[in-house]
Amino acid sequence: MDIEDLIHYCRQGKRTAQAELYQKYSGVLFGMCLKYSRNKIEAEDNLHDSFITILDKIDQYNFKGSFEGWIKRITVNTVLQKYRKEQYMDVVTENIPDDAIEIDLDEADVSLSTLLGHIQDLPNKYRITFSLYVLDGYSHKEISEMLGTSLGTSKSNLARAKVILREKIEKENINIA
């Protein structure tokens, strides 16, 4: 079944279409949820909440732009909304310069699963900012709007996340270029 038919059937509440939509996109969205979550269980909860929101709002998709992009945006917003409700997004007052210690993920001799584990161990404000900026390519302006923080807080959270990640990787005696 093509995506347009699948969306139409989901709008009609057809369970088989909803299950097919889940099968088609759950892997990609779970990967996104892992980046923003502290662990696999939390990522599964975030995936579940995201699909509930996607199915609730599927009538709002207007077939302009990528459907996958639309559901990814819903997933990110669902996860961020959860953290805002839980008040994990503390405002940071640290002033870490823009040229703080850089971590070159392309040159780091670290497995993806190890790096993901380190990212998941970051405090929420750092993990979410790092994931939005480094892994998903959002700008500091977009991040500050999404999180309801200042531009400086976004930059500071990213810099601090990089420092923590570098320290964790160096502590394991892994070579970073």
N, C-alpha and C positions, 0 to 999 in steps of 0.2 A: 504494500500500500504506500502511495507517495505521501509526502509530508502534508500537503494541503488536505487530502482526504482524511488523514489521521487527525489533523487539527479539527476539521469539521465534525468528525465522529466524537472527538473528545468534548467538543462544545455541546453535543447532544447527550453527553453523560454516558456514552457507551464504555463499559468497563474493559472490554477487550482492547479498545483503542487506547484507553488510558494505560493499560498494562504494556501495550506495544510501545507507547511513547516513553514509558519508564525504562523499558528494556533498551530502547534506542539511545537514550541520553543519560541514563543513570551513571555510567562509567565516567563520562566526561565531567559531569557535575559532581560526582563523588571526589574526583581528583581536585576540583576547585575547593570543595568543602574541606578536604584534608589540609590545604594550605592555610585556611583560616581557623582551623579547629585545634584544640589542645591534644586530641587523640582520636583514634578511629571511632570510638563510640560516640563522641561528640560530633564527629563528621557525619556519621550515619543519621544522628538526630537532625543535623542541619540539612542533610539531603532530603530527609522525610518532610521537614517543614517547608523546604523549597518546592518540592513537588506539590504539596498541598496548595501553596500560593500560586504556582504555575497553573494548576488545574482550575483554581478559583478565578484566575484572571485571564484564562485563555481566550475569552470573548473579546478582550481588549487588544489582542494581537491583530494588526491590520494588514498583514501580508506585505508590509513594506520593510525592507531590510531582512537580515538573516534571522530566522526563527531561533537558531542555536544561540546567536548573539543576544536575542531577547531573553531567552531562558537563563543564560549565564548572568545577565544583568540582574534578573529577579533573584537568582541564587545569591549573588554577592550582597544585594540589598537585604535579603532575608537574614543572612548571617550577621550583617552589620546591625540590623535592627535588634536582633537578639542581644548582642553585646551592649548596645545602647540602653536597652531595658534593664539589663543586669548591672549597669553602671560600672562596667569594666574599663571604660574608656576614660581614664583619668587624664586631666590636663597636665602636661609636663612643663616645668619651668626651667629645665636645664638649657643652657646655651652651649650646644656643641657646634663648632664651626662646620660650614658646608664641606670643607675639605678634610673632614675627619677621616680616620683610618678607613681605607677602602678595602673591600673584599672582592676579589675578582672570581666570581663563581665559575667562569669558564676555565680558569687556570687552576682552580682548587683541586687537589687530589683527594676528593671525597666522594663517596657513593651518594646517589640520589636519596636513598632511604636514610642514610646517616644525616645528610643535610636537612631533609624533611623533619627528622626527629629533632634536630637542633632548632629548627624554625618553630615547631610545635611547642617546644619548651620555653620559647620567649614569652614574656608577659603579654597579655592581650593587646595592649596599645602598641607595642613594638611589632608583634607578629602580624597584626592586621595591616599596619602601615607598610611594613616590609613587603608583605604579599601583594598588596595593592600596587605599590610602586615598582618593585623589582620583578615580580612574577607576572603581574597583569598589565603593567605599563601605564597605570594612571598617573597623572601629574599631581604635584603637591596641591595645586589649587583644587583639583577634583577631589582629592582625598580629604582636604580640609572641609569641603562642602559636604561630602558624604558622612563624615564623622562629626561634623558640627564643632570643629576645632579651628584654631588659627593656622595660617600658612607656616608660621615659625614652629608651631607644635608638630606639624606633620614632618618638617625637615629634621627637627630634633629627635623625634621618635625613630625616624629612619636611620639617622646617624647612630643613635644609641643601639638600635637593633644590629647594625653592622659591627659595632664594637663588640657586643656580646657574642655574636656569631664567630667573629674572628678569634676571640679569646677561647671559646669552646673548641674550635677546630685546632687552634695552636696547642691547647692543653692535651689534645690527643696526639700531638706530634705529627700532624699532617702538614705536608708542605704546601704553602700558599704562595703563589707568585706575587 
